[in-house]
Amino acid sequence: MISAGDVLERALEAFDAESFAERHGGHKESRSPRSFEYLLICTCGSDRLRWRHQPGVKQAWICWGCSTTGDTLDLVGRLEGLDRNGAAAYVEAGYVGGDAPTGLVAGARVRAPARTSLMRLPQMPYPHGVEALTWGAPRHLKAWRYLLEERGLARETVSSWPLGIGVEGWLRDYVVFPVQMDGGLVYWQGRASWDPPKHLDKDGRKAWAKATGYRKTLNPANRDKQASAEEVLFNYDRARVSTHVVVVEGPIDALQVGPHCVALFGKRASDTKVERLLRMLAHRYTIYLDPGAEEHAKARQLARQLHEFAPTFIASPPPGADPGELTPEQNARIIEKAPAYRTQGLTSRLRIV
């Protein structure tokens, strides 16, 4: 039986050092296959960080600008903003000898994306009157009833995500989906734990919503120096170390797909969101939007931007359904059978095990 330590050791041996260096503005010092030295830009701003990553040999780095040194895990943690456990998870997630979501193992990236300027998103406090969603809490029963009975989610699925529930104020009885990026809260979306009466037609629902002041979703008020929905991806911090990243529309879709999934908060991916996706560790992307002609067009547009960097696939749920209405097992089967996005003879390098 392979121990956790053995997996990490093998992952470090197989770590794609060259791609990692390129992700952080660095490069291999020599094109020689016998060279294992890399030059990178340190978080201190110095371009004098030297890293030796040679399989079977002690791996170490030093920045001659700030005199900091360490091993490969220290370097990964420093450049990715992770603690040592997070760095280990990052390295293991890129190891194709380990498990991958839906049984798929991704091949190598086509090439690393060029690094462009992308500002760190400002952090924000958690909204007033919101607490962690907890099973059995009397004030949370309405939210649990909505998620389990109305939306058909499993209790284990909901409990595995850090969701919130409004217990007072304007977010009362709203399920809150926090957006963690760069290690902190940068955005959130509240979803009402009730819907308009099902017997009403479209006009009747509009009239009911106007009369009751109903709003399906609530978001932070627009303020200066605060992230907007155009900049954020739900579940980014957890999914960023996955080798296979699935892109969906909404947070509940993400819950029903898994922790390797990010949600766009809509059909369209802005240029900023595309850049965020390219900075993930993904060796495969799957675009999995709701069914419909407009959604399919948006999926192909996003796939066209991603496929140059890693094999990209487009999955489609059955007509009349969306990923949030299907079980995680159903979604996994659909994603596994998704066709590859192809243009000008591009072929996938994905292998199924």
Secondary structure, 3 states (H helix, E strand, C coil): CCCHHHHHHHHHHHCCHHHHHHHCCCEECCCCCCCCEEEECCCCCCCCEEEECCCCCCCEEEECCCCEEECHHHHHHHHHCCCHHHHHHHHHHCCCCCCCHHHEECCCCCCCCCCCCCCCCCCCCCCCCEEECCCCCHHHHHHHHHHHHHCCCCHHHHHCCCCEEECCHHHECEEEEEEEECCEEEEEEEEECCCCCCCCCHHHHHHHHHHHCCCCEECCCCCCCCCCCCCCCECHHHHCCCCEEEEECCHHHHHHHCCCEEECCCCCCCHHHHHHHHCCCCCEEEEECCCCHHHHHHHHHHHHHHCCCCCEEEECCCCCCCHHHCCHHHHHHHHHCCCECCCCCCCCCCEEC
